[in-house]
Amino acid sequence: MIHVMVHLLEEALLAGPVNYRWMYPIEMLLGELKKTVRNRAKPEGSIIEPWVQYESLTLYEMYLKEVDMTFNRPQCNNDRGLRNEKLSIFSQSARPFRDPVRGESFSRNDMEVAHWFVLNNCDEIMAYLDEHEDMMKREQPSHLYAKKHRELFPQWFLDFVNKLKPSNSPSYSEELYNLAFGPIRTKLFLGCHVSNVKFLGTARDDKLCTQNSGVHVPGGGKSTDIDFYGKLTTIVQLLYKNRYQVIMFKCRWFDTNPNRQGNVKIDHGLLSVNMNRTLYDDDRYILANMAKQIVYLDDPKAGSGWKVVQQMDQRNMYAIPELDPIDNNVDNFTDQR
């Protein structure tokens, strides 16, 4: 769970996160030192005592194997690690939690779109995708081959895998067949643990004072220079035969094309996005392990709909960007840094 700390952007820019500027830790330390001086003859007045107790208890915990201790207790956001499947697409470290969502529909077209994304992100079948695409280029007009490739590949791939089994081909596997067969049903969730990070869908996240629905995916494919920013709406569990599964995120993506005015802006190294402009409404799925969690903060300078993007590092703290020394708005770069 991420607790959002809101403070003035200029203050954060000049001095960094506010918790690094608090006097409370120093005051507490000075208070304990004064107490130690006043109570030299009384060991309970020493700041060392609680640390000795803590270190002693920590040492004892290392030898208590069958007791619930710090060393053997599962993490709060435990995703249970990578599964042991051979295909990379089936071995995600993601685990949905809470009961499945009731009443929300997931159409056959949604399932086909999600499955097409799965096929295009499974490293082990890239050769099959390339082979079928080359065949479509030879057989179809140039303006239709991409559409036909997307429409015909799933069935062609299933037929191809079915031919591998009778011939005892080493390329055949049960996992490959289950992937080619496609998902048989889906379950929808509002929460998921991915790489020991907690994600929540907006329907639940909007009711909380914390924020766990911000999603960032580095640009790839034809848009290598554009990063994707959005909000997670639904966790989709695609269920294949024999209990194989793929966890996907359905997201609402914001238009972050820098060539279009009014989409994004950078002020003192801080990126702001316009949430009133969306994109990729027909292609909203990603694999759960592709997502990086971010936090959106209000941008009072830009007005309604604009949010400042704050990246999160592994310790769930704000990753403050470096100041640009060329920025004309910075009067004294050395002092402010």
BASE-440281 format. One record per residue (C-alpha): chain; residue number from 1; x, y, z. Coordinates in pm, 1 decimal. Each point is the difference from the previous one (the first is absolute). Layout:
# residues N
(atom 'A' NUM (X Y Z))
...
//
This chain:
# residues 337
(atom 'A' 1 (0.0 0.0 0.0))
(atom 'A' 2 (135.8 341.6 -96.0))
(atom 'A' 3 (-72.9 302.9 218.0))
(atom 'A' 4 (1.4 315.3 -207.8))
(atom 'A' 5 (163.4 306.4 155.0))
(atom 'A' 6 (-120.5 322.4 -160.6))
(atom 'A' 7 (203.5 318.8 28.9))
(atom 'A' 8 (79.0 304.9 -211.4))
(atom 'A' 9 (184.9 -79.6 -322.3))
(atom 'A' 10 (238.7 292.0 37.9))
(atom 'A' 11 (82.3 -113.6 353.4))
(atom 'A' 12 (69.0 -354.0 -120.1))
(atom 'A' 13 (212.8 134.3 -283.5))
(atom 'A' 14 (216.7 216.1 224.1))
(atom 'A' 15 (38.1 -221.9 303.5))
(atom 'A' 16 (-107.6 -352.6 -92.2))
(atom 'A' 17 (-255.9 -217.4 184.2))
(atom 'A' 18 (-121.2 154.1 322.8))
(atom 'A' 19 (89.4 -300.6 215.8))
(atom 'A' 20 (368.7 70.6 -63.7))
(atom 'A' 21 (-43.2 350.6 148.3))
(atom 'A' 22 (-192.4 -87.9 315.5))
(atom 'A' 23 (159.5 88.6 335.0))
(atom 'A' 24 (-192.1 -270.2 182.4))
(atom 'A' 25 (270.2 -273.9 -29.3))
(atom 'A' 26 (268.3 245.1 121.1))
(atom 'A' 27 (-216.6 122.3 286.8))
(atom 'A' 28 (-77.8 -356.3 105.7))
(atom 'A' 29 (368.7 -92.5 -8.1))
(atom 'A' 30 (97.4 306.9 203.9))
(atom 'A' 31 (-277.4 -76.3 247.3))
(atom 'A' 32 (123.2 -354.8 47.2))
(atom 'A' 33 (358.7 120.1 43.5))
(atom 'A' 34 (-109.0 249.1 265.7))
(atom 'A' 35 (-190.5 -277.2 174.7))
(atom 'A' 36 (312.2 -217.4 -10.0))
(atom 'A' 37 (210.7 274.2 160.2))
(atom 'A' 38 (-258.1 49.3 275.4))
(atom 'A' 39 (-29.1 -370.5 66.8))
(atom 'A' 40 (355.7 -130.2 -27.1))
(atom 'A' 41 (-56.7 -229.2 296.4))
(atom 'A' 42 (-324.1 -138.6 -148.4))
(atom 'A' 43 (48.0 -226.2 -307.1))
(atom 'A' 44 (-368.2 32.0 -96.1))
(atom 'A' 45 (67.6 365.2 -86.5))
(atom 'A' 46 (253.8 -87.3 -266.6))
(atom 'A' 47 (-78.5 14.4 -370.7))
(atom 'A' 48 (217.5 -310.4 -38.4))
(atom 'A' 49 (-235.1 -223.3 196.5))
(atom 'A' 50 (-280.4 -37.6 -258.6))
(atom 'A' 51 (257.1 -69.3 -271.7))
(atom 'A' 52 (159.1 -275.1 207.4))
(atom 'A' 53 (-344.6 -152.1 49.3))
(atom 'A' 54 (-77.9 25.5 -370.2))
(atom 'A' 55 (328.1 -161.6 -103.9))
(atom 'A' 56 (-45.6 -278.5 255.1))
(atom 'A' 57 (-352.6 -78.2 -117.9))
(atom 'A' 58 (116.9 4.5 -361.3))
(atom 'A' 59 (271.1 -254.2 82.0))
(atom 'A' 60 (-251.0 -227.3 178.3))
(atom 'A' 61 (-239.3 15.5 -297.7))
(atom 'A' 62 (263.7 -146.6 -229.2))
(atom 'A' 63 (-9.7 -327.5 196.2))
(atom 'A' 64 (-378.8 -35.4 36.6))
(atom 'A' 65 (-91.0 -184.0 -318.9))
(atom 'A' 66 (-361.2 -95.5 67.9))
(atom 'A' 67 (-113.5 329.6 153.0))
(atom 'A' 68 (-141.5 292.1 -198.1))
(atom 'A' 69 (285.6 249.5 5.6))
(atom 'A' 70 (131.8 287.5 -210.0))
(atom 'A' 71 (231.3 -224.0 -200.6))
(atom 'A' 72 (-258.7 -260.6 -103.0))
(atom 'A' 73 (-317.3 209.9 -18.7))
(atom 'A' 74 (-126.7 51.7 -359.0))
(atom 'A' 75 (9.5 354.3 -129.5))
(atom 'A' 76 (-318.4 202.8 14.4))
(atom 'A' 77 (-11.4 26.7 -380.5))
(atom 'A' 78 (126.2 -351.1 -69.2))
(atom 'A' 79 (-53.1 -104.6 -364.7))
(atom 'A' 80 (131.1 -356.4 64.0))
(atom 'A' 81 (282.6 44.4 -252.0))
(atom 'A' 82 (40.6 -135.6 -351.0))
(atom 'A' 83 (-196.0 -309.6 -91.6))
(atom 'A' 84 (180.8 -306.7 -133.3))
(atom 'A' 85 (-152.5 -4.5 -347.7))
(atom 'A' 86 (231.5 -23.6 -301.7))
(atom 'A' 87 (-163.7 268.6 -212.8))
(atom 'A' 88 (91.2 347.5 121.3))
(atom 'A' 89 (-355.3 125.1 -43.3))
(atom 'A' 90 (-128.2 -254.4 254.6))
(atom 'A' 91 (272.8 63.9 259.6))
(atom 'A' 92 (-93.1 348.5 120.0))
(atom 'A' 93 (58.7 109.5 358.5))
(atom 'A' 94 (-349.6 141.1 48.4))
(atom 'A' 95 (-284.0 -97.0 232.6))
(atom 'A' 96 (-350.8 150.4 2.3))
(atom 'A' 97 (-162.8 28.9 340.3))
(atom 'A' 98 (-348.1 45.7 146.4))
(atom 'A' 99 (-311.0 -150.0 -158.5))
(atom 'A' 100 (-62.8 28.4 -375.4))
(atom 'A' 101 (-207.4 297.7 -114.6))
(atom 'A' 102 (-366.3 -75.9 -57.0))
(atom 'A' 103 (-218.7 167.3 -259.1))
(atom 'A' 104 (276.1 136.2 -225.6))
(atom 'A' 105 (-14.1 -145.4 -351.0))
(atom 'A' 106 (295.0 -125.0 -202.7))
(atom 'A' 107 (-108.4 -59.6 -358.4))
(atom 'A' 108 (134.1 -247.7 -251.3))
(atom 'A' 109 (160.6 287.9 -188.1))
(atom 'A' 110 (177.2 110.4 319.7))
(atom 'A' 111 (134.1 -352.7 42.9))
(atom 'A' 112 (126.4 -8.8 -359.2))
(atom 'A' 113 (175.6 335.6 38.9))
(atom 'A' 114 (163.8 -111.3 325.9))
(atom 'A' 115 (105.0 -336.2 -147.3))
(atom 'A' 116 (151.5 172.2 -304.3))
(atom 'A' 117 (213.5 210.6 234.1))
(atom 'A' 118 (106.3 -317.7 183.0))
(atom 'A' 119 (105.7 -168.4 -324.9))
(atom 'A' 120 (205.7 302.6 -104.4))
(atom 'A' 121 (183.1 7.7 334.2))
(atom 'A' 122 (97.1 -365.4 27.3))
(atom 'A' 123 (365.7 -26.0 -101.1))
(atom 'A' 124 (-22.8 -370.1 -81.8))
(atom 'A' 125 (-245.4 45.4 -290.9))
(atom 'A' 126 (157.6 300.2 -173.8))
(atom 'A' 127 (121.2 -225.2 -281.5))
(atom 'A' 128 (-357.2 -119.3 -67.0))
(atom 'A' 129 (-127.6 358.4 -6.7))
(atom 'A' 130 (270.8 102.9 -246.3))
(atom 'A' 131 (-70.3 -299.9 -223.6))
(atom 'A' 132 (-371.7 72.4 -18.6))
(atom 'A' 133 (57.3 373.0 -56.5))
(atom 'A' 134 (232.9 -73.5 -293.5))
(atom 'A' 135 (-263.6 -231.3 -144.9))
(atom 'A' 136 (-266.3 272.3 29.0))
(atom 'A' 137 (230.3 248.2 -174.9))
(atom 'A' 138 (29.4 -236.8 -292.4))
(atom 'A' 139 (-370.9 -86.5 -19.8))
(atom 'A' 140 (-174.6 325.4 95.9))
(atom 'A' 141 (9.6 357.8 -133.3))
(atom 'A' 142 (237.7 229.7 184.6))
(atom 'A' 143 (-282.9 195.0 165.4))
(atom 'A' 144 (-172.3 -316.5 128.7))
(atom 'A' 145 (276.1 -236.7 108.0))
(atom 'A' 146 (28.3 137.4 358.2))
(atom 'A' 147 (-375.1 -33.7 56.6))
(atom 'A' 148 (-5.8 -351.3 -144.5))
(atom 'A' 149 (304.2 -96.9 203.8))
(atom 'A' 150 (-181.5 97.6 319.7))
(atom 'A' 151 (-325.3 -170.8 -100.2))
(atom 'A' 152 (142.3 -327.6 -132.3))
(atom 'A' 153 (308.4 -67.9 210.6))
(atom 'A' 154 (-173.4 -147.6 313.2))
(atom 'A' 155 (-173.1 -276.1 -201.1))
(atom 'A' 156 (305.8 -59.0 -221.2))
(atom 'A' 157 (216.6 -32.1 311.0))
(atom 'A' 158 (-238.3 -251.9 159.1))
(atom 'A' 159 (-7.7 -210.2 -317.6))
(atom 'A' 160 (379.4 13.4 -21.0))
(atom 'A' 161 (45.4 -117.1 361.2))
(atom 'A' 162 (-253.9 -280.4 -51.1))
(atom 'A' 163 (218.2 -131.8 -283.8))
(atom 'A' 164 (309.5 -6.1 222.9))
(atom 'A' 165 (-139.5 -252.3 250.1))
(atom 'A' 166 (-53.5 -303.6 -231.6))
(atom 'A' 167 (347.8 42.3 -142.1))
(atom 'A' 168 (157.7 1.5 349.9))
(atom 'A' 169 (168.6 328.8 -78.3))
(atom 'A' 170 (235.4 128.8 273.2))
(atom 'A' 171 (-161.6 342.1 -45.4))
(atom 'A' 172 (-332.3 -129.3 130.5))
(atom 'A' 173 (-93.3 42.1 365.7))
(atom 'A' 174 (-317.1 0.1 203.5))
(atom 'A' 175 (52.4 364.3 89.2))
(atom 'A' 176 (39.8 96.3 -366.0))
(atom 'A' 177 (-323.6 -179.7 -86.2))
(atom 'A' 178 (-189.1 167.9 285.0))
(atom 'A' 179 (124.6 340.2 -112.5))
(atom 'A' 180 (-104.8 -69.1 -360.0))
(atom 'A' 181 (-340.9 -125.0 114.1))
(atom 'A' 182 (-64.4 338.4 158.2))
(atom 'A' 183 (-163.9 106.7 327.5))
(atom 'A' 184 (-310.8 -189.3 102.3))
(atom 'A' 185 (-130.7 251.3 254.5))
(atom 'A' 186 (96.7 307.8 198.0))
(atom 'A' 187 (-21.4 139.7 351.1))
(atom 'A' 188 (11.8 369.8 85.1))
(atom 'A' 189 (155.6 144.3 316.4))
(atom 'A' 190 (60.2 341.1 155.5))
(atom 'A' 191 (329.0 -84.4 173.5))
(atom 'A' 192 (326.2 -170.4 -95.4))
(atom 'A' 193 (349.7 -50.0 141.4))
(atom 'A' 194 (273.3 31.1 -264.5))
(atom 'A' 195 (369.0 -31.8 90.5))
(atom 'A' 196 (-98.2 62.3 363.9))
(atom 'A' 197 (-180.2 324.4 -91.7))
(atom 'A' 198 (-370.1 51.8 66.1))
(atom 'A' 199 (-218.9 124.9 -287.7))
(atom 'A' 200 (-367.3 95.6 29.8))
(atom 'A' 201 (-262.1 72.5 -264.5))
(atom 'A' 202 (-146.4 349.5 -7.3))
(atom 'A' 203 (-343.0 -115.2 122.7))
(atom 'A' 204 (157.7 -91.3 333.3))
(atom 'A' 205 (296.8 234.9 -2.9))
(atom 'A' 206 (-213.8 314.4 -36.7))
(atom 'A' 207 (-169.2 -75.5 332.9))
(atom 'A' 208 (328.6 -3.8 193.6))
(atom 'A' 209 (233.1 272.5 123.1))
(atom 'A' 210 (296.9 -190.6 -146.0))
(atom 'A' 211 (78.4 -46.4 -368.7))
(atom 'A' 212 (86.1 -332.8 -163.2))
(atom 'A' 213 (-146.8 26.2 -351.3))
(atom 'A' 214 (261.6 210.2 -182.6))
(atom 'A' 215 (170.2 -193.7 -281.9))
(atom 'A' 216 (304.4 79.7 -211.3))
(atom 'A' 217 (134.6 -208.1 -290.9))
(atom 'A' 218 (318.6 103.4 -185.5))
(atom 'A' 219 (-54.6 55.8 -370.7))
(atom 'A' 220 (61.2 -290.7 -233.7))
(atom 'A' 221 (-59.9 -118.8 -352.7))
(atom 'A' 222 (-65.0 286.2 -242.2))
(atom 'A' 223 (-19.7 255.3 284.0))
(atom 'A' 224 (333.7 -52.3 168.2))
(atom 'A' 225 (24.6 367.9 89.1))
(atom 'A' 226 (-341.0 20.5 171.9))
(atom 'A' 227 (-68.9 -128.3 349.6))
(atom 'A' 228 (-352.9 -109.5 84.2))
(atom 'A' 229 (-178.5 134.6 306.7))
(atom 'A' 230 (-344.0 -106.8 118.9))
(atom 'A' 231 (-215.2 -133.4 278.9))
(atom 'A' 232 (-81.7 -363.0 65.0))
(atom 'A' 233 (-372.6 -72.5 -28.1))
(atom 'A' 234 (-28.4 -381.0 16.7))
(atom 'A' 235 (223.7 -302.3 59.0))
(atom 'A' 236 (-81.1 -272.8 -253.2))
(atom 'A' 237 (86.7 -363.5 67.2))
(atom 'A' 238 (-0.9 -194.1 -328.4))
(atom 'A' 239 (-52.0 -367.7 82.5))
(atom 'A' 240 (130.2 -258.8 -247.7))
(atom 'A' 241 (-39.4 -377.1 1.7))
(atom 'A' 242 (159.3 -200.4 282.4))
(atom 'A' 243 (4.9 298.7 238.4))
(atom 'A' 244 (248.2 207.0 -197.4))
(atom 'A' 245 (-58.3 371.3 36.5))
(atom 'A' 246 (115.4 344.4 -110.8))
(atom 'A' 247 (-57.3 311.5 213.1))
(atom 'A' 248 (-67.8 318.0 -196.0))
(atom 'A' 249 (-74.9 362.6 85.0))
(atom 'A' 250 (-276.8 188.2 -174.7))
(atom 'A' 251 (94.9 366.9 13.9))
(atom 'A' 252 (-124.6 344.3 -93.3))
(atom 'A' 253 (287.1 156.9 -190.7))
(atom 'A' 254 (66.8 371.8 -23.5))
(atom 'A' 255 (114.8 163.8 -322.4))
(atom 'A' 256 (369.4 71.9 63.5))
(atom 'A' 257 (108.5 72.5 -355.0))
(atom 'A' 258 (237.8 296.5 44.3))
(atom 'A' 259 (-67.6 116.2 -356.7))
(atom 'A' 260 (-357.8 93.2 91.2))
(atom 'A' 261 (-34.9 321.7 194.2))
(atom 'A' 262 (-178.4 -21.5 333.9))
(atom 'A' 263 (79.2 -365.2 77.3))
(atom 'A' 264 (313.2 15.5 215.9))
(atom 'A' 265 (227.3 265.1 143.7))
(atom 'A' 266 (325.9 -0.7 195.4))
(atom 'A' 267 (62.5 260.7 268.5))
(atom 'A' 268 (329.2 -11.4 193.3))
(atom 'A' 269 (44.5 -362.4 -98.0))
(atom 'A' 270 (-349.2 -99.9 120.1))
(atom 'A' 271 (-227.1 -160.8 -259.6))
(atom 'A' 272 (-370.8 87.4 -2.9))
(atom 'A' 273 (-262.9 -179.3 -210.2))
(atom 'A' 274 (-346.6 112.6 -104.9))
(atom 'A' 275 (-247.3 -260.3 125.0))
(atom 'A' 276 (-279.5 145.6 -212.6))
(atom 'A' 277 (160.7 -138.6 -314.4))
(atom 'A' 278 (3.3 -376.6 -48.2))
(atom 'A' 279 (139.3 -227.7 -267.2))
(atom 'A' 280 (9.4 -368.8 -102.6))
(atom 'A' 281 (-361.6 -64.8 102.2))
(atom 'A' 282 (0.5 -310.3 -223.9))
(atom 'A' 283 (329.5 -135.5 133.4))
(atom 'A' 284 (-15.4 28.8 377.3))
(atom 'A' 285 (172.5 -319.3 117.0))
(atom 'A' 286 (351.0 -66.2 126.3))
(atom 'A' 287 (159.4 -290.2 183.9))
(atom 'A' 288 (-3.6 56.7 375.2))
(atom 'A' 289 (378.8 -30.1 31.5))
(atom 'A' 290 (50.2 281.7 -255.4))
(atom 'A' 291 (-147.4 262.4 233.9))
(atom 'A' 292 (201.5 237.9 215.1))
(atom 'A' 293 (-189.0 173.5 278.1))
(atom 'A' 294 (-18.6 379.8 9.1))
(atom 'A' 295 (-188.0 265.6 196.7))
(atom 'A' 296 (-195.6 294.0 -142.3))
(atom 'A' 297 (2.6 328.7 194.8))
(atom 'A' 298 (-203.3 312.8 -66.8))
(atom 'A' 299 (172.5 265.1 -207.5))
(atom 'A' 300 (-133.9 336.4 124.4))
(atom 'A' 301 (187.7 190.3 -271.3))
(atom 'A' 302 (-154.7 -186.1 -292.8))
(atom 'A' 303 (-362.5 -6.6 113.8))
(atom 'A' 304 (-272.1 -263.6 -6.0))
(atom 'A' 305 (79.9 -337.5 -150.5))
(atom 'A' 306 (378.3 36.2 23.5))
(atom 'A' 307 (195.1 -230.9 230.6))
(atom 'A' 308 (367.4 -13.3 91.5))
(atom 'A' 309 (153.9 -344.1 -53.5))
(atom 'A' 310 (213.7 -130.1 286.4))
(atom 'A' 311 (201.4 -314.4 -69.3))
(atom 'A' 312 (45.0 -249.7 283.6))
(atom 'A' 313 (326.2 -175.3 73.0))
(atom 'A' 314 (40.1 -342.4 163.5))
(atom 'A' 315 (-39.8 146.5 348.5))
(atom 'A' 316 (-338.3 157.4 -88.4))
(atom 'A' 317 (143.0 350.8 29.9))
(atom 'A' 318 (-24.3 283.6 -247.2))
(atom 'A' 319 (272.8 -6.1 -263.9))
(atom 'A' 320 (62.9 375.0 -26.8))
(atom 'A' 321 (140.9 85.9 -347.7))
(atom 'A' 322 (323.5 190.1 -35.4))
(atom 'A' 323 (-26.0 371.6 -76.6))
(atom 'A' 324 (91.4 113.4 -348.9))
(atom 'A' 325 (292.8 244.6 21.4))
(atom 'A' 326 (-114.7 160.2 -325.6))
(atom 'A' 327 (-342.9 88.5 144.0))
(atom 'A' 328 (-36.5 378.2 -17.4))
(atom 'A' 329 (-241.0 1.5 293.4))
(atom 'A' 330 (270.3 -114.1 240.6))
(atom 'A' 331 (183.5 305.0 132.8))
(atom 'A' 332 (274.8 -176.7 188.7))
(atom 'A' 333 (30.1 -362.1 -105.6))
(atom 'A' 334 (280.7 -89.1 242.4))
(atom 'A' 335 (-177.8 135.1 310.8))
(atom 'A' 336 (-335.2 -151.3 -86.8))
(atom 'A' 337 (153.1 -337.3 -69.9))
//
